[in-house]
Amino acid sequence: NAGVMQNPRHLVRRRGQEARLRCSPMKGHSHVYWYRQLPEEGLKFMVYLQKENIIDESGMPKERFSAEFPKEGPSILRIQQVVRGDSAAYFCASSPLESTEAFFGQGTRLTVV
Amino acid sequence: QKEVEQDPGPLSVPEGAIVSLNCTYSNSAFQYFMWYRQYSRKGPELLMYTYSSGNKEDGRFTAQVDKSSKYISLFIRDSQPSDSATYLCAMIPNQAGTALIFGKGTTLSVSS
């Protein structure tokens, strides 16, 4: 039973480019969460999604950031026109429908140069 | 006041010591409490998950919740160098499907 899969593990983008981060939840999990972790800081909630639905995006920056979890395929976190301040580790977590236990992937480390 | 407070450490102990890690919180609506372990450059790994006040034990780990004091703890007995990691507390205000709120994490180093 594979865990939460994130790819790529490392992503380098130049300022102004787009970054796409992918997350495949654990089998049977219908909830997906995205978190950002900056150096020396804790995990900050960004967005919570179910299939084809954004449930809570209160942690998402208002501009340049978007997320989706389509009916088929992985969840995508998209960052447009990246800036140096977007450099961070982005983690995805998933949980089953009736559980609060969330399991994390290994993260995508985004570096903006 | 932040919702979840956690001393970042670092905390250094010798092998075999008992380690106590703690978090306090301000929101009395938090009902579910978790401890995650995160090794450097890895994703958080769920260690313990509790709901009610009291103790929950799993091997060398004991999670303790005191809702009246808004205080949770993780105890590690017979600590090992492999326990060296950052420990994150997390909590949820209500039922399934709500985002976790994390503490900043405590960095633990166990020396052999």
Interface residues (C-beta under 8 A of the other chain):
Chain A: V4 Q6 H31 Y33 Y35 E40 E41 G42 L43 K44 F45 Y48 Q50 I55 D56 G59 F91 A93 S95 P96 L97 E98 S99 T100 E101 A102 F103 F104 G105 Q106 G107 R109
Chain B: Q6 P8 Y32 M34 Y36 R41 K42 G43 P44 E45 L46 Y49 L88 A90 I92 Q95 A96 G97 T98 A99 L100 I101 F102 G103 K104 G105
